[in-house]
């Protein structure tokens, strides 16, 4: 078989503090575990506080700061070059402490990092194999199958990790966010993660931000990472959660108040007396779902529960240092938030959100009427608990308290019941403490320590194609098609406790706080309130640890076959030609919500994450065309025929015709997957025009050399049709704050009319340089080659 060699010539540098040099492997070599004592790092609080002091005194005039501001400003790349910081305007150049990547996004990130010509990562970095495991036959069998079907990918990631000194967590070790919380999250530090739910680490007082792979490459390549200075939305928590209400209900309620774009441009910072009674993992759950309101990230100040969690996960040095510098790890007295929302935990009741959007929030007491009002069948087909959002020991022990009650009364679930442990540490601890024995006695199916159904990795067999049905999950996201590929599956989000209790009833109308079931003796049974330990009394089991290869040959080449359908070396995108765009076709005018799931679907497409050409065959297949109200059907204006969106895009590309997408609000919400930007760029899209963009996706577009333009007037969206031709005025000589004119031409053969639409953009000077060079990666490679 022919093969392509990717040659490395620079020596590997040790960047994670181990007392030996790493080598990389190509095939099979001996791997060793990294002890937890050295896999994590102790924050350099003195250095961070010194940086912060300079910024606070010299630039901000001594003003009190929120915790979010303190962490961000202490991580400024070169604070002496900053004159002023204006929220929503100033681009901060930051130096992250760490990068974490999951296996689906790591492929493209590594392929891009190869082009940077770096010999090793500049900051500690980890890869977590959690996305490529399909839920079907149960944990052990599914992991074994994944290792076979994804061998090419896992081998590529492992060998790349060894080459660059990256810590590697193999399939079955756990979900990235849970593993990060257990091993890497540290109060007061800054981490980038190639997944939108990276803010989960905010439960340990860390600023953890979801980004695309190109952003991760910035940190890995020792390039300043840019973030527009965010506003801070303060959420004041008072009171104390009642017995049935959980931390999940805090964020389910808040998402309903803010909507899916209400947090855009903000960091959500929690404060107030109510935080003192929340567990560390409960706070992580709340931060995890901050992604659903478009927030940059979410975080809590350092609390005793964080200290206890650090000790329990065997990170005593981090716990003690954080305790010593606790004043840095909370907001200053009199700090001002840009907006404040108050939630009384004592008055909060359980909530259920959905279907099809996470911000449709309904209190449990009103949910039965909500189901009846919409005429939905009062049936639950499956209850699924766990995932990165709710798989802590506390979550699982509270679930076990409910299943034990039902088991004692001879009651079995009326719907399929699936359990996803978040990590091998959680799974092993649950097994030791007898939790699985109880769950399996009530028919619970234990899935792999992986994302599984939450991201569409679910080989579901209990329903017919397009069958309308309802599932109840403790997940974080519930877009149409997401979990099982069925557009008629309604996913309702709730806490693990509510999911479990309602799964025993099998009815959406069941309220475990007020309603009863019938036990084995024919008597009414009502669940008592759930309870559980915040941390295991015997401590956590050891679980998995990261692997680094110690015996590999660093002179070997990473091999990617040109015949591979799953991996493909990247070619640099062409540079901006220096002239206005002319005669761009409208590929699709998107109607309504268009998430990254719509732009680059997951599920069966995950196998192509490392092959840009092949995964581009799913580009925008979930988008609803405003011209015909059909999904994935558009008019090819060159042929006059209708076809799928990817087919038309490819036909345009083959004929050297560039195209644009017209979209509504919050275009690109949801996942951090940069493929949603890479694919449109690859297929010939230089511009996307929308009413507004989701933060991560807008940045991903910029990184790949696509210009995101925003209608100055939302109503101008209505003026453009799918048959129009677009030209630009103002792209040449683009400057920050300088608007771009879109000239719309309608008609053919000289019989046409033209009109102009004004658009805005958020490009900084550096981002304009990315655009001019063709991509941010092109610029990095250009500088690393010595062409400054």
Residue pairs with C-beta under 8 A, 6 or more apart in sequence:
1 561
1 563
2 561
2 562
2 563
3 559
3 560
3 561
3 562
4 559
4 560
4 561
4 562
4 569
5 557
5 558
5 559
6 114
6 557
6 558
6 559
6 560
6 569
7 557
8 119
8 163
8 554
8 557
8 558
10 117
10 118
10 119
11 119
11 554
12 21
12 22
12 23
12 24
12 119
12 120
12 163
12 164
12 165
12 554
13 119
13 120
13 165
14 20
14 21
14 22
14 120
14 165
15 120
15 121
15 122
15 123
15 124
15 165
16 39
16 124
16 165
16 167
17 38
17 41
17 124
18 34
18 38
18 548
20 550
22 162
22 165
22 548
22 549
22 550
22 554
23 162
23 549
23 550
23 551
23 552
23 553
23 554
24 159
24 160
24 161
24 162
24 163
24 164
24 549
24 552
24 553
24 554
24 556
25 158
25 159
25 162
25 549
25 551
25 552
25 553
25 556
26 159
26 552
26 553
26 556
26 557
26 558
26 559
27 155
27 159
29 549
29 551
29 552
30 549
30 550
30 551
31 547
31 548
31 549
31 550
32 547
32 548
32 549
32 550
33 545
33 546
33 547
34 167
34 545
34 546
34 547
34 548
35 545
36 183
36 313
36 314
36 315
36 545
37 314
39 167
39 183
39 184
39 545
39 546
40 183
40 184
40 186
40 315
40 318
41 97
41 98
41 124
41 186
42 186
42 317
42 318
42 321
43 97
43 186
43 187
43 188
43 189
43 318
43 321
43 322
45 188
45 321
45 322
45 324
45 325
45 328
48 71
48 74
48 75
48 188
48 328
49 74
49 325
49 328
51 73
51 74
51 75
51 76
51 79
52 65
52 70
52 73
52 74
52 328
54 79
54 80
55 73
55 74
55 76
55 79
55 82
55 85
56 62
56 63
56 65
56 73
59 79
59 82
59 83
59 84
59 85
60 73
60 85
64 331
64 332
64 333
64 334
64 335
64 336
65 73
65 331
65 332
65 335
66 232
66 234
66 269
66 331
66 332
66 335
66 336
66 337
67 205
67 269
67 299
67 301
67 329
67 330
67 331
67 335
68 207
68 230
68 232
68 267
68 269
68 297
68 299
69 232
69 335
70 188
70 328
70 331
70 332
71 188
71 189
71 190
71 206
71 207
71 299
72 92
72 94
72 190
72 207
72 227
72 229
72 230
73 79
73 85
73 92
74 188
74 328
75 94
75 95
75 96
75 97
75 190
75 207
76 82
76 92
76 93
76 94
76 95
77 93
77 94
77 95
77 224
78 93
78 224
82 90
84 90
85 92
85 229
86 229
87 229
87 230
87 231
87 338
88 228
88 229
88 230
88 231
88 265
89 228
89 229
90 228
90 229
91 226
91 227
91 228
91 229
91 764
91 766
91 767
92 226
92 227
92 228
92 229
93 224
93 225
93 226
94 190
94 224
94 225
94 226
94 227
95 190
95 219
95 224
95 225
96 123
96 190
96 191
96 192
96 219
96 225
97 123
97 124
97 186
97 189
97 190
97 191
98 123
98 124
98 125
98 126
98 184
98 189
98 190
98 191
98 192
99 121
99 123
99 124
99 125
99 126
99 191
99 192
99 193
99 194
99 216
99 219
99 220
100 125
100 126
100 128
100 176
100 180
100 184
100 191
100 192
100 193
100 194
100 195
100 198
101 109
101 125
101 126
101 127
101 128
101 176
101 193
101 194
101 195
101 213
101 216
102 127
102 128
102 129
102 130
102 131
102 176
102 194
102 195
102 451
103 127
103 128
103 129
103 130
103 131
103 132
103 153
103 154
103 157
103 171
104 131
104 132
104 602
104 606
104 609
104 673
105 131
105 194
105 195
105 212
105 213
105 609
105 672
105 673
105 674
106 127
106 157
106 194
106 213
107 153
107 156
107 157
107 567
107 609
107 610
108 213
108 570
108 609
108 610
108 612
108 674
108 675
108 678
109 194
109 213
109 214
109 216
109 217
109 220
110 156
110 157
110 160
111 567
111 568
111 569
111 570
111 610
112 213
112 214
112 217
112 570
112 777
113 121
113 164
113 217
113 220
113 221
114 558
114 569
114 570
115 570
115 572
115 777
115 780
115 781
116 217
116 220
116 221
116 777
116 780
116 781
116 784
117 781
117 784
117 785
118 164
118 220
118 221
118 222
118 784
119 164
120 164
120 165
121 164
121 165
121 166
121 220
121 221
122 219
122 220
122 221
122 222
123 219
123 220
123 222
124 167
124 184
125 164
125 165
125 166
125 167
125 220
126 166
126 167
126 168
126 169
126 179
126 180
126 184
126 546
127 157
127 161
127 166
127 167
127 168
127 169
128 169
128 173
128 174
128 175
128 176
128 179
128 180
129 154
129 157
129 169
129 170
129 171
129 172
129 173
129 450
130 171
130 174
130 175
130 176
130 449
130 450
130 451
131 450
131 451
131 455
131 457
131 602
131 606
132 146
132 150
132 153
132 154
132 171
132 457
132 606
132 607
133 142
133 143
133 146
133 171
133 172
133 448
133 450
133 451
133 452
133 457
134 142
134 145
134 146
134 452
134 457
134 458
134 459
135 142
135 418
135 420
135 447
135 448
135 450
135 452
135 453
135 457
135 458
135 459
136 142
136 145
136 458
136 459
137 145
138 445
138 446
138 447
139 172
139 427
139 446
139 447
139 448
139 449
142 447
142 448
142 450
143 171
143 172
143 448
143 450
146 171
146 448
146 450
147 154
147 171
149 607
150 171
150 607
152 564
152 566
152 567
153 566
153 567
153 607
153 609
153 610
154 170
154 171
156 558
156 560
156 567
156 610
157 168
158 168
158 170
158 547
158 549
159 552
159 558
160 166
160 558
161 167
161 168
161 548
162 168
162 548
162 549
162 552
163 554
163 558
164 220
165 548
167 546
167 547
167 548
168 546
168 547
168 548
169 176
169 179
169 544
169 546
169 547
170 544
170 547
171 448
171 450
172 424
172 448
172 449
172 450
172 544
173 179
173 423
173 424
173 449
173 543
173 544
174 182
174 421
174 422
174 423
174 424
174 425
174 426
174 449
174 450
174 543
174 544
175 387
175 388
175 391
175 420
175 422
175 423
175 449
175 450
175 451
176 193
176 195
176 388
177 193
177 195
177 197
177 198
177 200
177 201
177 284
177 288
177 388
177 422
178 200
178 388
178 391
178 392
178 422
178 423
178 426
179 422
179 423
179 544
180 191
180 193
180 198
180 200
180 201
180 208
181 200
181 201
181 203
181 204
181 281
181 284
182 313
182 423
182 425
182 540
182 543
183 313
183 315
183 546
184 191
184 201
185 191
185 201
185 203
185 204
185 206
185 208
186 204
186 205
186 206
186 318
186 322
187 204
187 205
187 206
187 302
187 306
187 318
187 322
187 329
188 205
188 206
188 302
188 322
188 325
188 328
188 329
189 206
189 207
190 206
190 207
190 208
190 209
191 198
191 201
191 206
191 207
191 208
191 209
192 198
192 208
192 209
192 211
192 215
192 216
192 219
192 225
193 201
193 208
193 209
193 210
193 211
193 216
193 672
194 210
194 211
194 212
194 213
194 216
194 672
194 674
195 210
195 671
195 672
196 210
196 291
196 670
196 671
196 672
196 696
197 210
197 288
197 289
197 291
197 388
197 389
197 476
198 208
198 209
198 210
198 211
198 297
198 672
199 208
199 209
199 210
199 287
199 288
199 290
199 291
199 295
199 297
199 298
199 299
200 208
200 284
200 285
200 287
200 288
200 388
200 389
201 208
201 284
201 287
202 208
202 283
202 284
202 287
202 290
202 297
202 298
202 299
202 300
203 280
203 281
203 282
203 283
203 284
203 285
203 286
203 287
203 288
203 300
203 306
204 280
204 283
204 284
204 306
204 309
204 310
205 299
205 300
205 301
205 302
205 306
205 322
205 329
206 299
207 267
207 297
207 299
208 287
208 297
208 299
209 227
209 296
209 297
210 291
210 297
210 672
210 696
211 672
211 696
211 699
212 672
212 673
212 674
212 677
212 696
212 699
212 700
212 703
213 674
214 674
214 700
214 703
214 704
214 775
214 776
214 777
215 225
215 699
215 700
215 703
217 223
217 776
217 777
217 780
218 224
218 225
218 226
218 776
218 780
219 225
221 780
221 784
223 780
226 764
226 766
226 767
227 296
228 265
228 762
228 764
230 265
230 266
230 267
230 296
231 265
231 266
231 267
231 338
231 339
232 266
232 267
232 269
232 337
232 338
233 263
233 266
233 267
233 268
233 269
233 295
233 337
233 338
233 339
233 340
233 341
234 269
234 270
234 271
234 337
234 338
234 339
234 340
234 341
235 254
235 268
235 269
235 270
235 271
235 272
235 340
235 341
235 342
235 343
236 270
236 271
236 272
236 274
236 340
236 341
236 342
236 343
237 250
237 270
237 271
237 272
237 273
237 274
237 275
237 278
237 342
237 343
237 345
238 272
238 273
238 274
238 342
238 343
238 344
238 345
238 346
239 274
239 344
239 345
239 346
239 347
239 348
240 274
240 277
240 345
240 346
241 247
241 249
241 250
241 277
241 278
241 345
241 346
241 348
242 346
242 348
242 349
243 529
243 530
243 531
244 349
244 350
244 497
244 498
244 512
244 513
244 529
244 530
245 345
245 348
245 349
245 350
246 282
246 285
246 350
246 395
246 398
246 495
246 496
246 497
247 278
247 279
247 282
247 283
247 285
247 286
248 285
248 286
248 289
248 389
248 390
248 474
248 494
248 495
248 496
249 348
249 349
249 350
249 351
249 495
250 286
250 343
250 345
250 348
251 285
251 286
251 288
251 289
251 290
251 292
252 289
252 351
252 352
252 353
252 361
252 493
252 494
252 495
253 343
253 348
253 351
253 361
254 293
254 341
254 343
255 289
255 292
255 293
255 353
255 358
255 359
255 361
256 351
256 353
256 359
256 360
256 361
256 362
257 341
257 361
258 293
258 341
258 359
259 293
259 359
260 292
260 293
260 294
260 357
260 358
260 359
260 666
260 669
261 293
261 294
261 665
261 666
261 669
261 692
261 694
262 293
262 294
263 290
263 293
263 294
263 295
263 296
264 293
264 294
264 295
264 666
264 692
264 694
264 695
265 296
265 695
266 295
266 296
266 338
266 339
267 295
267 296
267 297
267 298
267 299
268 287
268 290
268 293
268 295
268 297
268 298
268 299
269 298
269 299
269 300
269 301
269 331
269 337
270 283
270 286
270 298
270 299
270 300
270 301
271 301
271 331
272 342
274 343
274 344
274 345
275 283
275 300
275 301
275 303
276 303
276 304
277 345
278 286
278 300
278 303
278 305
279 305
279 309
279 392
279 394
279 534
279 535
280 303
280 305
280 306
280 308
280 309
280 534
281 309
281 392
281 393
281 394
281 395
281 534
282 392
282 394
283 300
283 303
283 305
283 306
284 392
285 389
285 390
285 392
285 395
286 298
286 300
287 297
287 298
287 299
287 300
288 388
288 389
288 476
289 358
289 389
289 476
290 297
290 298
291 476
292 358
292 359
292 476
292 477
293 359
294 666
294 669
294 694
294 695
296 695
300 306
301 329
301 330
301 331
302 322
302 323
302 326
302 329
302 330
305 534
306 322
307 319
307 322
307 323
308 534
308 535
309 535
310 316
310 318
310 319
310 322
311 319
312 535
312 536
312 539
312 540
313 425
313 540
314 540
322 329
349 363
349 364
349 365
350 363
350 364
350 494
350 495
350 497
350 498
350 513
351 361
351 362
351 363
351 364
351 494
352 361
352 362
352 364
352 367
352 472
352 492
352 493
352 494
352 498
353 359
353 360
353 361
353 362
353 478
353 492
353 493
353 494
354 360
354 478
354 490
354 491
354 492
354 493
355 470
355 478
355 490
355 491
355 492
356 478
356 479
356 480
356 490
356 491
357 478
357 479
357 593
358 476
358 477
358 478
358 493
362 370
364 498
364 511
364 513
365 511
365 513
367 508
367 509
367 511
368 508
368 509
368 510
368 511
371 378
371 508
371 509
372 378
372 509
376 470
376 490
376 508
377 468
377 469
377 470
378 507
378 508
378 509
379 415
379 469
379 470
379 506
379 507
379 508
380 414
380 415
380 470
380 471
380 472
380 502
380 503
380 505
380 506
380 507
380 508
381 415
381 416
381 462
381 463
381 469
381 470
381 471
382 415
382 416
382 417
382 418
382 462
382 471
382 472
382 503
383 413
383 415
383 416
383 417
383 418
383 471
383 472
383 473
383 499
383 500
383 502
383 503
384 417
384 418
384 419
384 420
384 453
384 454
384 471
384 472
384 473
384 474
384 475
384 499
385 391
385 395
385 396
385 399
385 418
385 419
385 420
385 473
385 474
385 496
385 499
385 500
386 395
386 396
386 418
386 419
386 420
386 421
386 422
386 447
386 474
386 496
387 420
387 422
387 451
387 452
387 454
387 473
387 474
387 475
387 476
388 422
388 451
388 454
388 476
389 474
389 475
389 476
390 474
390 475
390 495
390 496
391 420
391 421
391 422
391 423
391 426
392 422
392 426
393 426
393 429
393 430
393 532
393 533
393 534
393 535
393 536
393 540
394 532
394 533
394 534
394 535
395 474
395 496
395 532
396 419
396 421
396 426
396 430
396 435
396 496
396 532
397 433
397 435
397 532
397 533
398 496
398 497
398 530
398 531
398 532
399 419
399 439
399 496
399 497
399 500
399 530
399 532
400 435
400 438
400 439
400 532
401 530
401 531
401 532
402 497
402 500
402 501
402 504
402 527
402 530
403 438
403 439
403 441
403 442
403 444
403 500
404 438
405 525
405 527
405 528
406 412
406 413
406 442
406 504
406 517
406 525
406 527
407 438
407 441
407 442
409 517
409 519
409 520
409 525
410 519
410 520
410 521
411 504
411 517
411 518
411 519
411 520
411 525
412 442
412 443
412 504
413 442
413 443
413 444
413 503
413 504
413 506
414 503
414 504
414 505
414 506
414 507
415 503
415 506
416 445
416 462
417 439
417 442
417 443
417 444
417 445
417 500
417 503
418 444
418 445
418 447
418 453
419 439
419 444
419 445
419 446
419 447
420 447
420 448
420 449
420 450
420 452
420 453
420 454
421 427
421 430
421 446
421 449
422 449
423 449
423 543
423 544
424 449
424 543
424 544
425 540
425 541
425 542
425 543
425 544
426 449
426 540
426 543
427 446
427 449
427 543
428 541
428 542
428 543
429 536
429 540
429 541
429 543
430 436
431 541
432 538
432 541
433 536
433 538
436 444
436 446
439 446
440 446
442 504
447 453
450 457
451 457
452 458
453 460
453 473
453 475
453 483
453 484
454 473
454 475
454 476
454 477
454 483
455 482
455 602
455 603
455 606
456 481
456 482
456 483
456 484
456 485
456 601
456 602
456 603
456 606
457 602
457 603
457 606
458 483
458 484
460 484
460 486
463 469
463 484
463 486
463 489
465 486
466 486
466 487
466 488
467 486
467 488
468 488
468 489
468 490
469 486
469 488
469 489
469 490
470 489
470 490
470 491
470 492
470 508
471 483
471 489
471 490
471 491
471 492
472 491
472 492
472 494
472 498
472 499
472 502
472 503
472 508
473 483
473 491
473 492
473 493
473 494
473 499
474 493
474 494
474 495
474 496
474 499
475 483
475 491
475 493
476 493
477 493
477 670
478 491
478 492
478 493
479 593
479 595
479 597
479 598
479 670
480 487
481 487
481 489
481 597
481 601
481 603
481 622
482 491
482 597
482 602
483 489
483 491
485 603
485 604
492 508
494 502
497 530
498 512
501 510
501 512
501 527
502 508
502 510
502 512
504 517
505 512
505 515
505 517
512 526
512 527
515 526
516 524
516 525
516 526
517 524
517 525
517 526
518 524
518 525
519 525
560 567
560 568
560 569
561 567
564 611
565 608
565 611
565 614
566 607
566 608
566 610
566 611
566 614
567 610
567 611
568 610
568 611
568 612
568 613
568 614
570 612
572 774
572 775
572 777
572 778
572 781
573 681
573 682
573 704
573 705
573 774
573 775
573 778
574 774
575 772
575 773
575 774
575 778
576 705
576 771
576 772
576 773
576 774
578 732
578 772
579 732
580 727
580 728
580 729
580 730
580 731
580 732
581 658
581 686
581 687
581 726
581 727
581 728
581 731
582 727
582 728
583 657
583 725
583 726
583 727
583 745
584 658
584 659
584 660
584 686
584 687
584 725
584 726
584 727
584 728
585 637
585 638
585 652
585 657
585 658
585 659
585 660
585 725
585 726
586 659
586 660
586 661
586 662
586 720
586 721
586 722
586 723
586 724
586 725
586 726
587 620
587 634
587 645
587 648
587 649
587 652
587 659
587 660
587 661
587 685
588 620
588 623
588 625
588 634
588 645
588 661
588 662
588 722
589 625
589 626
589 627
589 662
589 663
589 720
589 721
589 722
590 598
590 620
590 623
590 624
590 625
590 626
590 661
590 662
590 663
590 664
590 667
591 624
591 625
591 626
591 629
591 664
592 624
592 664
593 664
593 666
593 669
594 622
594 623
594 624
594 663
594 664
594 667
594 668
595 622
595 668
595 669
595 670
595 671
596 668
596 669
596 670
596 671
596 672
596 673
596 676
596 697
597 622
597 670
597 671
598 620
598 621
598 622
598 623
599 619
599 620
599 622
599 623
599 668
599 676
599 679
599 680
599 697
600 615
600 618
600 619
600 673
600 675
600 676
600 679
601 618
601 621
601 622
602 671
602 673
605 615
605 618
608 614
608 615
608 617
609 615
609 675
612 675
612 678
612 679
612 682
613 682
615 675
615 679
616 646
616 649
616 650
616 679
616 682
616 683
617 646
618 646
618 679
619 645
619 646
619 649
619 679
619 680
619 683
620 632
620 645
620 646
620 649
620 661
620 680
621 631
621 632
621 644
621 645
621 646
622 631
622 632
623 631
623 632
623 645
624 630
624 631
625 631
625 632
625 633
625 634
625 722
626 722
627 634
627 635
627 721
627 722
632 644
632 645
633 642
633 643
633 644
633 645
634 642
634 643
634 644
634 645
634 648
634 722
635 641
635 642
635 648
635 722
635 723
636 642
636 643
636 647
636 648
636 651
636 652
637 722
637 723
638 651
638 652
638 655
638 657
639 651
643 651
646 683
649 659
649 680
649 683
649 684
649 685
650 683
652 658
652 659
652 683
652 684
653 683
653 684
657 684
658 684
658 685
658 686
659 684
659 685
660 685
660 686
660 687
660 688
660 689
660 726
661 667
661 680
661 685
661 688
661 689
661 690
662 689
662 690
662 717
662 720
663 688
663 689
663 690
663 691
664 690
664 691
664 717
665 690
665 691
665 692
665 714
666 692
666 693
666 694
667 688
667 690
667 691
667 692
667 693
667 694
667 697
668 676
668 693
668 694
668 696
668 697
668 698
668 700
668 701
669 694
669 697
670 694
672 696
672 700
674 700
674 703
674 704
676 697
676 700
677 697
677 700
677 701
677 703
677 704
677 706
678 700
678 704
680 688
680 701
680 706
681 701
681 704
681 705
681 706
681 775
685 706
686 705
686 706
686 707
687 706
687 707
687 708
687 709
687 726
687 728
688 701
688 706
688 707
688 708
688 709
689 709
689 710
689 711
689 720
689 742
689 759
690 708
690 709
690 710
690 711
691 710
691 711
691 714
691 717
692 710
693 701
693 708
693 710
698 708
698 762
701 707
701 708
702 708
702 763
702 767
702 770
702 771
702 776
703 770
703 775
703 776
703 777
704 775
704 776
705 770
705 771
705 773
705 774
705 775
705 776
705 778
707 731
707 734
707 740
707 761
707 763
707 771
708 761
708 762
709 740
709 742
709 759
709 760
709 761
710 759
710 760
710 761
710 762
711 717
711 757
711 759
711 760
712 739
712 757
712 758
712 759
712 760
713 757
713 758
716 757
716 758
719 744
719 755
719 757
720 726
720 744
720 757
721 746
723 746
724 744
724 745
724 746
725 744
725 745
725 746
726 742
726 743
726 744
726 745
727 742
727 743
727 745
728 740
728 741
728 742
728 743
729 740
729 741
729 742
729 743
729 756
730 738
730 739
730 740
730 741
731 740
734 740
734 761
734 763
734 768
734 771
735 768
736 763
736 764
736 765
736 768
739 758
739 759
739 760
739 761
740 758
740 759
740 760
740 761
741 756
741 757
741 758
741 759
742 756
742 757
742 758
742 759
743 754
743 755
743 756
744 754
744 755
744 756
744 757
745 752
745 753
745 754
746 752
746 753
746 754
747 753
763 771
769 779
770 776
770 778
770 779
773 779
773 782
